[in-house]
Amino acid sequence: MNSRQRIKYAIMHKEADRVPIDLGSAPCTGIATIAYNNLKKYLGVTNNLAKMYDVRQAMAYPEKEIMDMFHIDAIDSGQAFLKSEDDWREWILNDSSKCLIPKNLNIEVDGEGNVILKDKDNLTLGIKPKNSLYIDQAYWVYKDLPKIPEVIKDEDLVKNSWSIPGPPWHLNVFEENDFEIFIKGHKELYETGDYAVILNIGCNLFEMAQWIRGTENFLMDIYLDRNGIERLVEKLFERNLILLERVLKGIGKYIDVMMLADDLGSQDGLIISPATFREIFKPRYKKYYEFIHKNTEAKIFLHSCGSIYDVLPDLIEIGLDIINPVQTTAKNMEPEKLKNEFGRDITFWGGGCNTRDILPHKTPKEVRDDVKRRIEIFAKDGGFVFNPIHNIMADVPPENIVAMFEAAYEYGKY
């Protein structure tokens, strides 16, 4: 059984030969570049510099040698692009190790050592303080306005750090030459390998409204300016639907999983009430899911952090196939509870190792034990793709990373 088949079996809630394993198929299932450099050194892999494709989170693409070593079954479709050395430039990380970043990024280091991320018009959108590991959003286009404008301009919706594109979104899919490259890259990746191909398309509504308005304003607007929130969210939804239509027309048959994202939860519950979710966001999610299912065989993956237990039945009802990151350390998100209540209806992509308390801080044996326990819970009858709860952060010891993936392969065999 190959990797693509293995992933499809899991999503169909069937037991394959083993539990499928993921590392880096999406910017929420990956590894920080510092941790990746340390891992490569530990394993004696001393070839090419790591490619830090997501500078905001400092995420690296895992190379084929590492993916094969850990029996990885899924791949980020962005790996089909920026294949030339001329597409990348050298960058120095906080620990003085080196990597590559996309050359097209408008990014610089100021006189105090802070990293500044700008758009094509030199507007500063993100800042990484000298001693920080990650880029923080620095600009919210509607934050200082008394309310959401009556007329929402398209150009305003991309004035935030999360709209700076990584592969494959360095390409403008509405420009014909770029669209041809976009299609060709996905087609070759799909047809020349057997990894499950994952497209990170985002289509954020809940988060993007906050990146535009600011979280505090957004949460107050829900109660003080509901018409404005509806207007903003509908504008985002319409733009995203146009993008979905264009993308699926070109590559719908060359992708296995479409990753959408919206962080709805906190450690203790939803950030908004379930009623507000159902009024504003659920109907639009439903239209997304119906459109995707109608126009491709690809399955729908939603990344949503925190405790989202209260709306999991809603997401299942409207057609969601896969949930990530399965934050089992949050309220009501215990592995046994999730598997017993929802395991027949949705695939858990993640939740395979505690990335907060165990992976960074415990011994390799304790990591293995955690992985073993979670696989025993999640893997029965399929519906599980192994990945830790969230990205592997910079401070995770390489021996713990190795222990985690070795345990996933060893204990995941059916």
C-alpha positions, 0 to 999 in steps of 0.5 A, spaced: 500 500 500 502 506 498 502 513 501 496 516 498 492 509 498 494 509 506 491 516 507 485 515 503 483 509 507 484 513 514 479 518 511 474 512 509 475 510 516 478 503 514 484 500 517 490 500 512 497 496 513 499 502 518 497 508 521 499 514 516 504 519 518 505 526 517 510 531 517 510 538 514 504 537 509 501 543 512 504 549 516 500 547 522 503 540 521 510 541 520 517 543 524 521 549 526 527 550 522 531 551 528 529 544 530 529 541 523 537 543 523 538 540 529 534 534 527 539 533 520 545 534 524 543 529 529 541 524 524 548 526 520 544 529 514 549 534 512 546 536 505 542 542 502 540 548 507 533 547 509 528 551 506 524 556 510 518 557 506 514 560 512 518 565 515 512 568 520 512 561 523 519 559 521 517 552 518 521 548 514 520 543 508 522 536 510 526 533 505 525 527 501 531 523 505 527 525 512 520 524 509 523 517 507 526 516 514 520 517 518 515 514 513 511 520 511 505 519 507 503 526 505 506 532 502 505 540 502 503 542 494 508 548 495 514 543 495 512 542 487 515 550 486 521 554 487 525 548 485 531 553 482 537 555 487 535 562 484 528 562 487 532 562 494 537 566 498 541 565 505 538 567 511 541 566 518 536 564 524 536 566 531 541 560 533 546 562 528 544 556 523 543 557 516 537 556 512 534 559 505 528 563 504 524 565 498 527 570 494 521 574 492 519 576 500 520 583 502 524 582 508 529 585 511 533 586 518 533 593 521 539 596 525 537 593 532 536 586 529 529 586 528 526 582 522 521 586 518 516 583 513 513 588 508 508 587 502 510 589 495 509 597 497 513 597 503 508 597 508 510 593 514 506 588 516 510 584 521 515 584 525 520 579 529 523 582 535 531 580 535 530 575 540 523 572 538 523 566 534 516 568 530 514 574 526 508 578 529 503 582 526 504 589 526 498 592 522 491 591 522 488 596 516 481 597 520 483 597 527 483 604 528 477 606 525 470 607 529 467 601 525 467 597 519 467 601 513 461 601 508 465 600 502 470 594 503 476 595 498 479 588 495 486 591 496 485 592 504 483 585 505 491 583 503 494 588 508 496 583 513 502 579 515 498 572 513 497 575 506 504 574 504 504 568 500 508 562 501 509 557 495 504 555 491 501 562 492 507 566 490 503 565 483 497 569 481 492 564 479 488 569 476 494 571 471 494 565 465 502 564 465 502 563 473 496 559 473 499 554 467 505 554 472 500 552 478 497 547 474 503 544 471 507 543 478 501 540 482 500 535 476 507 533 476 507 532 484 501 528 483 503 524 478 510 522 479 509 520 486 505 517 491 504 522 497 498 524 498 498 531 496 495 537 500 493 544 498 493 549 503 488 554 501 486 557 508 480 561 506 480 563 513 473 567 515 474 568 523 481 569 523 482 574 517 476 578 520 481 579 526 487 580 522 483 586 518 479 589 524 484 587 530 481 581 535 478 586 540 474 590 535 472 584 532 469 581 538 466 587 540 463 588 533 459 582 533 455 585 539 455 592 537 456 592 529 453 585 527 451 588 520 459 590 519 461 584 521 456 580 516 459 585 511 466 584 512 465 576 513 461 576 506 466 580 502 471 575 505 467 569 503 465 571 496 473 572 494 475 566 497 469 562 493 472 565 487 479 563 489 476 556 490 472 556 483 479 558 480 483 553 483 479 547 483 478 548 475 485 547 474 488 542 479 481 539 483 484 532 480 491 533 482 490 534 490 488 529 495 486 534 501 484 541 501 486 545 508 482 550 510 483 554 517 480 558 522 482 558 529 475 558 533 478 555 540 481 557 546 484 553 551 477 553 555 472 553 549 470 557 543 472 564 542 465 566 540 459 562 543 456 556 539 450 561 537 454 566 534 458 561 530 452 558 527 449 564 525 455 567 522 460 562 520 457 555 519 452 557 513 458 560 509 463 554 511 457 549 509 457 553 502 465 552 502 464 544 503 458 543 498 462 547 493 469 543 494 465 536 495 461 538 488 468 540 484 473 535 487 474 528 490 479 531 495 477 531 502 476 537 506 481 538 512 480 544 517 485 547 522 482 549 528 486 550 534 483 549 542 477 547 544 472 546 539 468 540 542 461 544 542 461 545 534 464 539 532 457 536 531 456 542 526 462 541 522 461 534 521 453 535 519 455 540 514 461 535 511 467 536 514 472 530 513 478 532 517 479 536 523 486 538 526 490 539 530 486 535 535 488 539 541 487 534 546 490 538 552 484 543 551 477 542 555 473 537 553 478 535 547 480 528 551 482 523 546 478 518 549 472 522 549 473 525 541 474 518 539 468 515 542 463 521 540 466 523 533 471 517 531 466 514 526 464 521 523 471 525 522 478 523 521 483 526 526 489 529 523 494 530 529 493 529 537 498 524 536 503 527 541 503 532 546 507 538 544 506 542 550 508 538 556 511 532 553 515 532 546 519 538 548 521 537 556 520 529 557 525 523 555 525 519 549 521 513 553 516 518 555 515 521 548 514 513 546 509 512 551 505 518 550 505 516 542 503 509 544 497 511 548 494 515 543 495 511 537 491 505 541 486 510 542 485 514 535 487 508 530 482 503 531 477 503 525 481 508 521 480 515 522 487 517 524 493 520 521 499 521 526 501 528 527 503 531 534 498 536 536 501 542 533 508 544 529 514 541 532 517 548 535 525 550 535 526 547 542 524 540 541 530 535 542 532 531 536 532 525 540 525 526 542 523 527 534 526 521 532 523 517 538 516 520 536 516 518 529 519 511 530 514 510 535 508 512 530 511 507 525 512 501 530 505 502 534 501 504 528 501 497 524 495 494 524 
